[in-house]
Amino acid sequence: MEMNAVLLALVAVIGCALMFAFALRSLRIPAAVAYIVTGIIAGPSGFGLITDRELLTHMGELGVIMLLFFVGMEVSLPRLIAGWRIAVLGTAAQIMLSVGVCIAGAWLLGWSWKAGLLFGFLISMSSTAVVLTLLKDADEMDMPFGQNALGILLVQDMAIVPMMIVLGVIGGEGAVDPKKIAIQVIGGALLVIVAVWLMKRPNWRFPAVLQQSLDKKIMLGLLLCFSAAALTAELGLSAPFGAFLAGMILHASDQSEWVEEHLRSLYVVFVAIFFMSVGMLVSLDFVYAHLGFLLLMTLVVFIVNSGINAVILRLLGETWAMAMLTGGLLSQIGEFSFLLASMGLGLGLLNAESYQMAMAVIALSLMLSPLWMLAVRLMLHEETQVMEDEGEEEAMRDMMLQAQLERAQERERIKTGEKARHA
């Protein structure tokens, strides 16, 4: 393709993404949805402005790595540990129930149990990008249900590795290598131990010489993000998991602010590319031919995911309102499900048609999840209003306590000054 044609295609794609992002953001819909729509329109099944899916997919994977890196810089280790019960037990129960429901559905439809297992894995993964955007837009990241959702998302991301191992076994990829699993388990445990050790010692610093100019800061931030991701990838673990650990280590120190400030623009670009690559995987012809069925399956996914998460969280002690809000947040199918679906196609667990169906339902769930969450909020309007009022009262109490503390400190300084003058 000539350079002029490349530039025209680039202008068209960026312009389309900007237009959709502006229109959807005015409706409080995450920009990720706009990027998926742009990928569908600009991709091979649309106007064919971009045809190199593989390149775009690899660049998009960098976006997922940076996404988890930035998530890590917003996570507090004490709060994450405090919510381990919901994150670990809740996620494990949610995955098992999702698999059970899908295997039962596959049996009723006459499909193999292996396909049911794969679809169970697919729907059990939620979208970190969409959930975080919804929480940030509503300023609810620090709300209890927001923290619950974040903990579950992180455990889901870690569960991608055992899921891939199981799929490899049932897909006939060969026997499991005990040495490989040992390296993954031991290596992952050592990395977590080192990360926790560093997080409990927040006084470490990067050499000042590495922070003397803008280009050094940018390169150092990228080195931290991608070196941690490369390390976990070499161990056979999830690359984004390594980036997440690096982000948490930065959060525990005072180093995260300048890293986030200088990498934010690159992060936005790579995440946008990832969601465009998602849209490019969707065939418009297939969606048009099966639109009714795909919308029905997407609705089923929302109901099943919301219901399973809500029931589990209620059993773990959360109120129904809190459980249903968290379930609504986690109702969509996540970005890592594209990786699982591609693996299922390669192993013969999915044929071309079921693969296209999976791609379309995942994309539709990402695009429609803000509307589903809006419906959940409307249904729980009175309960959420009470939660917001309690949150405002708690914030007011914190402000009053802070003001009292500052006044007490000021009186102490005055007394100390008077004693010094008399002396």
Secondary structure, 3 states (H helix, E strand, C coil): CCHHHHHHHHHHHHHHHHHHHHHHHCCCCCHHHHHHHHHHHHCCCCCCCCCCHHHHHHHHHHHHHHHHHHHHCCCCHHHHHHCHHHHHHHHHHHHHHHHHHHHHHHHHHCCCHHHHHHHHHHHHCCCHHHHHHHHHHCCCCCCHHHHHHHHHHHHHHHCHHHHHHHHHHHCCCCCCCHHHHHHHHHHHHHHHHHHHHHHCCCCCCCCHHHHCCHHHHHHHHHHHHHHHHHHHHHCCCCHHHHHHHHHHHHHHCCCHHHHHHHHHHHHHHHHHHHHHHHHHCCCHHHHHHCHHHHHHHHHHHHHHHHHHHHHHHHHCCCCHHHHHHHHHHCCCCCCHHHHHHHHHHHCCCCCHHHHHHHHHHHHHHHHHHHHHHHHHHHHCHHHHHHHHHHHHHHHHHHHHHHHHHHHHHHHHHHHHHHHHHHC
